[in-house]
């Protein structure tokens, strides 16, 4: 602290002097300096504990968010496969076949000859749309021939075929093919009524029809069906109407019903 002292010539001179503090005032100042220097170990431990609690509460919500996003993406892929196959059938005048790798007897579904569904790299895929050629042409056989154009859709992690316990006994509102949801997740049928088929064909007029393993096509109205998907907490149903319309339903656990 500076003190102003008179000089001999009548001016003023500044002189610096240290003023110390002792006693209780000094102790209080020391404690204040210590507090302002940073967190104590106790304070740091409290902060870490709070962060841990917040993270523990938020992780399940984050996981569920991504799980729901993957389920929606998988359902959208199925709806897109139906829509693309129908549009391509009308545009090209060729039959289009949509195949699903639904599990039957523990074996993923393939084409009518059992050829696995793969992408251009040879990796397995859950959905494949095949341009099978013009009706009656040599390669129009419902099989994945090397030169035939195809479109594939990639799998989504933690999304499977079928349904959880509820709604296993409640088919989608516009699925008239089954009384309960099939374990493999497909309510599509063959022309003779054989259940749980993993394919459906679109004619050049865009109408879906059932086919069997010999590529025999069913009559008008035989191609409707639903593909069911499940995650740990959600269920989805993608329904193809007998005339080619597509609807996606989500199971509402609180209401105990499918969304329309």
PEMO-V130259 format. One record per backbone hydrogen bond with DSSP energy under -1.0 kcal/mol. CO is the residue of the C=O (numbers start at 1). NH is the residue of the N-H. E is the energy in kcal/mol with one decimal. If there is no record, write none. Layout:
# PEMO-V130259
CO_NH_E / CO_NH_E
This chain:
# PEMO-V130259
1_17_-1.8 / 3_15_-2.0 / 5_13_-2.8 / 7_10_-1.5 / 11_7_-2.1 / 13_5_-2.9 / 15_3_-2.6 / 23_27_-1.6 / 24_28_-2.3 / 25_29_-2.0 / 26_30_-2.1 / 27_31_-2.3 / 28_32_-2.3 / 29_33_-2.3 / 30_34_-2.0 / 31_35_-2.3 / 32_36_-2.1 / 40_44_-2.4 / 41_45_-2.3 / 42_46_-2.1 / 43_47_-2.2 / 44_48_-2.5 / 45_49_-2.3 / 46_50_-2.3 / 47_51_-2.5 / 48_52_-2.3 / 49_53_-2.2 / 50_54_-2.5 / 51_55_-2.6 / 52_56_-2.5 / 53_57_-1.9 / 54_58_-1.8 / 55_59_-2.3 / 58_62_-2.4 / 59_63_-2.8 / 60_64_-2.5 / 61_65_-2.1 / 62_66_-2.2 / 63_67_-2.3 / 64_68_-2.7 / 65_69_-2.2 / 66_70_-2.3 / 67_71_-2.3 / 68_72_-2.5 / 69_73_-2.1 / 70_74_-2.2 / 71_75_-2.3 / 72_76_-2.5 / 73_77_-2.0 / 74_78_-1.7 / 75_79_-2.2 / 76_80_-3.0 / 77_81_-2.3 / 78_82_-2.1 / 79_83_-2.3 / 80_84_-3.2 / 81_85_-2.4 / 82_86_-2.3 / 83_87_-2.3 / 84_88_-2.9 / 85_89_-2.1 / 86_90_-2.0 / 87_91_-2.4 / 88_92_-2.8 / 89_93_-1.9 / 95_132_-2.3 / 96_202_-3.5 / 97_130_-3.0 / 98_200_-1.5 / 99_128_-2.0 / 102_109_-1.2 / 104_107_-1.3 / 107_104_-2.4 / 111_114_-1.9 / 115_111_-1.8 / 117_125_-1.9 / 119_122_-1.9 / 123_119_-2.3 / 126_101_-2.2 / 127_153_-1.9 / 128_99_-3.0 / 129_151_-2.3 / 130_97_-2.3 / 130_132_-1.0 / 133_95_-2.7 / 134_137_-2.3 / 137_140_-1.8 / 139_141_-1.9 / 142_112_-1.4 / 143_145_-1.5 / 145_148_-1.6 / 149_131_-2.6 / 151_129_-3.2 / 156_159_-1.3 / 160_230_-2.6 / 164_168_-1.1 / 165_168_-1.3 / 167_170_-3.1 / 168_181_-2.5 / 172_175_-2.1 / 182_185_-1.7 / 185_228_-3.0 / 188_197_-2.8 / 190_193_-2.2 / 194_190_-2.4 / 198_100_-2.6 / 200_98_-2.8 / 201_209_-3.2 / 202_96_-2.1 / 203_206_-2.5 / 207_203_-2.6 / 208_223_-1.0 / 209_201_-2.3 / 210_218_-3.2 / 212_215_-2.1 / 216_212_-1.3 / 219_222_-1.9 / 225_240_-3.3 / 226_187_-2.4 / 227_238_-2.7 / 228_162_-2.0 / 229_236_-2.6 / 230_160_-2.8 / 234_231_-2.8 / 235_251_-2.3 / 236_229_-2.7 / 237_249_-3.3 / 238_227_-2.3 / 239_247_-2.1 / 240_225_-2.0 / 241_244_-1.8 / 245_241_-3.1 / 247_239_-2.9 / 249_237_-2.4 / 250_259_-2.5 / 252_256_-1.8 / 252_257_-1.4 / 257_252_-3.0
